[in-house]
Amino acid sequence: MKVTIFGATGAIGKTILWELMDRGHEVTAVVRDPSKVEMVHERLRVEQGDVLNPDQVADFAAGQEAVVSAYGPKFGEEEELLEVTRSLIEGVRRANAGRLVVVGGAGSLMTDSGEMLMNTPGFPEEIKPLAQAHADAYGLLEESNIHWTYMSPAATITTGRRTGQFRIGMTRVITDDLGESSISVGDFAAALVDELDDPQFVQARFTVGY
């Protein structure tokens, strides 16, 4: 499969890139600083580009079966996420790429109490603006006319290894027997590429956890 990934130098994006390469995909990694991409492979093309530019998104999405966005805004710059999402939607639409898969947030997942996670007691106040930005970006995808998939992690994403043992859900936070919600970055990446290889959630949201 031909896949373009934006945000391939962050912790999540880098892991998704490795997972894509391990599974034999042909990947174009679009980054602001190509020197930060540590991998060299005959199936990997590294390009300098700006995800905020829909013309560039369209160029890099053309002829691709999927576009993956692992973009994550810095704290204090959460509103940029909405600009990025609009750019991705427009670029993918123009290029007529197969689908857009977005790494999203967990804050708007529903809890057993019927509240969104970000509205529950104890949710860190400093993270709420980012959680709301992710929720707003999800809304933009829902309103779009492209083939999209929005993937939320568990409440906590860790640096743990890839186990291949995880559970899949849709709109509700996945918790273990102790009420904890977590997923390793390796298993998150594995679940995302599983979805690319065998689509189950086109124009839908899903989440992953232990």
Order of alpha helices (4+ residues) and beta strands (2+ residues): beta-alpha-beta-beta-alpha-beta-alpha-beta-alpha-beta-beta-beta-beta-alpha-beta
